[in-house]
Amino acid sequence: MAQETHGTKSRSGAKPQILVVVDDAAVSKLIKTYLEREGYGVVVAKTVGEMRAAVERAPVDMVILDVVLSDEDGWSALRWLRARHALPVIMLTGKAEPVDRAIGLELGADDYVAKPFDLSELLARMRTIQRRLDKVQAQPPTNRAEAIQFAGWTLDLVSQQLLSDAGERLHLTQAEYRILALLARNPRRVVSRDELTDATAGRDWEPFDRSIDVHISNLRRKIDPDPKQPSLIRTVRSAGYMFVPQGS
């Protein structure tokens, strides 16, 4: 009997191609076997050098990237990817190292999974990212009621894209998009940290979790005319954040 597969299709209609960058052979084999069973194509790299070669050699739809690698760390690998590609990246981080998660988000990771992790959790996060990519790839016509314009940008709520007035697409991670969409839908209203946390990846809040601060900082760097004196996304002390479209 043919085995049922559950992976979604890539842009070309073929299996989504996943690049797994893990230097532990047992772990990478486990991930590869599981994802292939779910209908994905999987390529494995043990080092950052192998990752770079794999990305340049053939199309990749998503990268699963370990922080700990033998030749370079995962941060330099993520910097290299972000300088050249808008590929979604899921980082594998140490459970006891929240700083790893913050660094990954600052550098543009789309999500993270803490080790040791359940393969079903990894798959669920991959599918969440893929659903958003599928919407972007469909690129339906923008309806004014489904787009928010502000300060030289247009946030398309259908395709989940942020476009400049010149028509250039700005890469947003999944969490950044969700936060910006929530803020933009509620202009000049204080949005609490709890609301923003609920709007991101559905994680439970953890003590000393800086992820919301990191996402806001990243958004300010990307869209605010002066991130050091933010006018679009303002901090409301002890309350949350407020989106001020005209910067006034």
C-alpha positions in Angstrom: 0.0 0.0 0.0 1.3 3.5 -0.9 2.1 5.5 2.2 0.0 8.5 2.8 1.9 11.8 2.8 0.9 15.0 4.5 3.4 17.6 3.3 2.2 20.6 1.4 3.4 21.4 -2.1 6.1 23.9 -2.9 5.9 26.6 -5.5 6.7 24.3 -8.4 4.1 21.7 -7.2 6.8 19.3 -6.2 7.6 18.2 -2.6 8.7 21.1 -0.4 12.5 20.8 0.0 13.7 21.1 3.6 17.4 21.7 4.4 18.3 20.2 7.8 21.5 21.7 9.2 22.5 19.6 12.2 25.9 18.1 13.0 24.5 15.3 15.1 24.1 12.4 12.7 21.5 10.6 14.8 19.3 13.7 15.2 19.5 14.7 11.6 18.6 11.1 10.5 15.6 11.1 12.9 14.3 14.4 11.5 15.0 13.3 7.9 13.1 10.0 8.3 10.2 11.7 10.0 9.8 14.5 7.4 10.2 12.2 4.5 7.4 10.1 5.9 5.3 13.3 6.0 5.8 14.0 2.3 8.8 16.4 2.4 12.0 16.2 0.4 15.0 16.5 2.9 18.6 17.4 2.4 21.0 17.2 5.3 24.1 19.3 6.0 26.4 18.9 8.9 28.3 22.2 8.7 27.7 25.8 7.7 29.9 25.2 4.7 27.7 22.3 3.5 24.6 24.4 4.1 25.9 27.2 1.9 26.8 24.7 -0.9 23.3 23.1 -0.6 21.5 26.4 -0.8 23.5 27.5 -3.9 23.2 24.1 -5.6 19.4 23.6 -5.6 16.1 25.3 -4.6 15.3 25.1 -0.9 11.9 25.9 0.6 12.8 26.0 4.3 15.8 25.6 6.6 16.0 23.9 10.0 19.1 25.2 11.6 20.9 24.1 14.8 22.6 26.8 16.8 25.5 24.4 17.6 27.6 23.4 14.6 31.2 22.2 14.2 32.7 24.8 11.8 30.7 27.9 12.6 27.8 28.7 14.9 24.2 28.9 13.7 24.2 32.7 14.1 26.7 33.2 11.3 24.8 30.7 9.2 21.6 32.7 9.8 23.3 36.0 8.9 24.6 34.5 5.7 21.1 33.2 4.8 19.4 36.5 5.6 21.9 38.5 3.5 21.0 36.5 0.4 17.6 34.8 0.8 14.1 35.2 2.4 13.9 31.5 3.1 12.0 30.7 6.3 14.3 29.5 9.0 13.5 27.5 12.2 16.2 27.5 14.8 16.9 24.6 17.1 18.0 26.1 20.4 18.9 24.9 23.9 15.9 24.7 26.2 17.8 26.4 29.0 19.2 29.2 26.9 16.5 31.9 26.3 19.3 34.2 25.0 19.7 31.9 22.0 16.1 32.4 21.1 16.4 36.2 21.4 19.5 36.3 19.2 17.8 34.1 16.6 14.8 36.3 16.5 17.0 39.5 16.2 18.8 38.0 13.3 15.6 37.1 11.5 14.7 33.5 12.4 11.0 32.8 11.7 10.6 30.5 14.7 12.5 28.3 17.1 12.1 24.9 18.7 13.8 24.2 22.0 15.8 21.0 22.4 15.0 18.3 23.3 11.9 18.6 21.1 9.0 16.6 19.8 9.0 16.0 16.1 5.3 16.7 15.9 5.9 20.1 17.3 8.6 20.8 14.7 6.2 19.7 12.0 3.4 21.9 13.3 5.6 24.9 13.3 6.7 24.1 9.7 3.1 23.8 8.6 2.2 27.1 10.2 5.0 28.9 8.3 4.0 27.0 5.1 0.4 28.1 5.3 1.5 31.7 5.4 3.9 31.2 2.4 1.0 29.6 0.5 -1.0 32.8 0.9 1.9 34.9 -0.2 2.5 32.8 -3.3 -1.2 33.1 -4.3 -0.9 36.9 -4.4 -4.5 37.8 -4.9 -5.4 41.3 -6.0 -5.2 43.8 -3.2 -8.5 45.1 -2.0 -8.4 48.5 -0.2 -10.5 47.1 2.6 -7.9 44.4 3.1 -4.8 46.6 3.0 -3.5 49.2 5.5 -1.4 52.1 4.2 1.0 54.0 6.5 4.2 56.0 6.2 5.2 54.8 2.8 4.1 51.2 3.3 1.2 49.0 2.4 0.4 46.0 4.6 -1.6 43.6 2.5 -3.7 41.5 4.9 -4.7 39.0 2.3 -1.3 38.0 0.9 0.4 38.9 4.3 3.0 41.1 2.5 4.5 44.4 3.4 5.2 46.5 0.3 6.9 49.9 0.0 5.5 52.7 -2.2 8.0 51.6 -4.8 6.5 48.1 -4.9 9.4 46.4 -3.1 8.5 43.5 -0.8 10.0 43.6 2.7 10.6 40.3 4.4 8.8 39.9 7.6 9.0 36.8 9.8 5.7 35.2 10.8 5.7 36.7 14.2 6.6 40.2 12.9 3.7 40.1 10.5 1.2 39.0 13.1 2.4 41.8 15.5 2.3 44.5 12.9 -1.1 43.4 11.6 -2.6 43.5 15.1 -1.1 46.9 15.8 -2.1 48.3 12.4 -5.7 47.1 12.8 -5.8 49.0 16.2 -4.3 52.4 15.5 -3.8 54.7 18.5 -4.9 52.0 20.9 -2.6 50.5 23.5 -2.1 46.8 22.7 -1.0 44.9 25.7 1.9 42.4 25.8 -0.6 39.6 26.5 -2.4 40.4 23.3 0.8 40.6 21.3 2.0 37.3 22.8 -1.3 35.6 21.8 -0.9 37.0 18.3 2.5 35.4 17.7 3.2 31.7 17.6 0.8 30.7 20.3 3.5 30.1 22.9 2.9 30.3 26.6 4.6 33.3 28.2 7.8 32.5 30.1 9.5 34.5 32.8 12.2 36.9 31.3 10.8 36.1 27.7 12.1 39.0 25.6 10.6 37.8 22.3 8.0 40.6 22.0 10.6 43.2 22.6 12.9 41.7 20.0 10.1 41.5 17.4 9.1 45.2 18.1 12.8 46.2 17.8 13.1 44.4 14.5 9.9 46.0 13.1 11.2 49.4 14.1 14.5 48.9 12.3 12.6 47.8 9.2 9.8 50.3 9.0 10.3 53.3 11.3 12.0 56.4 9.8 14.0 56.7 13.0 14.2 53.5 15.1 16.1 55.3 17.9 13.2 57.7 18.3 10.3 55.5 17.1 7.2 57.3 16.0 5.2 54.5 14.3 5.4 51.9 17.1 5.5 53.6 20.5 6.2 52.1 23.8 3.5 52.8 26.5 5.3 52.1 29.8 3.8 49.3 31.9 1.0 48.9 29.4 2.2 47.7 25.9 2.6 49.3 22.5 0.7 51.8 20.4 0.7 52.1 16.6 0.5 55.7 15.3 0.2 55.6 11.5 1.1 59.2 10.8 3.8 59.4 13.4 1.8 62.1 15.2 
